Amino acid sequence: MDNCLHIVRGVTTSLTRAELDWLYDQYRITIMNRLYYADRLEWSKWWNLTFEIIIAIGTSGVIAGWAIWSSTTFGKYFWPGFAGFVAVLTILKPILQLPLRIERYSKLWSGYNELAFDIGIKIEEVNIKREQMLSLETFRIQCDRRLRDLRSMDDHKPNIKKLSKCEDNAIKQVPIENLWYPSEDGEGEVNAGKE
């Protein structure tokens, strides 16, 4: 029944459970990736800002000239140690390439955010038109093209623990009870969680 036309409330439709499964799965996966890259972006921006602040303080001649650094025992030991730490950070910062990560994570977050928005609109269209929807094939081809571009930039070794949390949040945002399917017998409609 999944691959053939069927009648629902007297309307011929070719929208299949397989197409709906794909749509709903892609929506959750896209939301999961949007959440994941939002977290990675915020993390990278925080570390970049932290590096910038520490390097700015450590290389400031004004702060280095404060009397506290030469007049106290703490200052005599702290400032040279801090200056050494800043030197290491200054060397590491270009190696870590935080600005490039921020740019990549921004593109990924933006791409997955736009795709989640578009899929969400298509799901709303399915919920409104229901049986009158004919096919998702054209939409699927467009999504697959966009997903291929985004996946080429994905983290090669994602943080599995963080990704798992994002997956749980995506499932909570799109509960199965809210997903519409035509009934198997052609006698109406069902929600996925209420067959």
BELJO-V453231 format. One record per backbone hydrogen bond with DSSP energy under -0.5 kcal/mol. NH is the residue of the N-H (numbers start at 0). CO is the residue of the C=O. Records with the same first field share a line. If there is no record, write none. Layout:
NH=CO + CO
This chain:
3=0
5=12
7=5 + 10
8=185
10=7
12=5
14=132
15=13
19=15
20=16
21=17
22=18
23=19
24=20
25=21
26=22
27=23
28=24
29=25
30=26
31=27
32=28
33=29
34=30
35=31
36=32
37=33
38=34
39=35
40=36
41=37
42=38
43=39
44=40
45=41
46=42
47=43
48=44
49=45
50=46
51=47
52=48
53=49
54=50
55=51
56=52
57=53
58=54
59=56
60=58
63=59
64=60
65=62
68=65
69=66
70=66
71=67
75=71
76=72
77=73
78=74
80=76
81=77
82=78
83=79
84=80
85=81
86=82
87=83
88=84
89=85
90=86
91=87
92=88
93=89
94=90
95=91
96=92
97=92
100=96
101=97
102=98
103=99
104=100
105=101
106=102
107=103
108=104
109=105
110=106
111=107
112=108
113=109
114=110
115=111
116=112
117=113
118=114
119=115
120=116
121=117
122=118
123=119
124=120
125=121
126=122
127=123
128=124
129=125
131=128
132=129
139=135
140=136
141=137
142=138
143=139
144=140
145=141
146=142
147=143
148=144
149=145
150=146
151=147
152=149
153=149
157=154
159=157
162=158
163=159
164=160
165=161
166=162
167=163
168=164
169=165
170=166
171=167
172=168
173=169
177=174
178=175
180=189
182=187
185=182
189=180
191=178
192=175
193=190
194=191
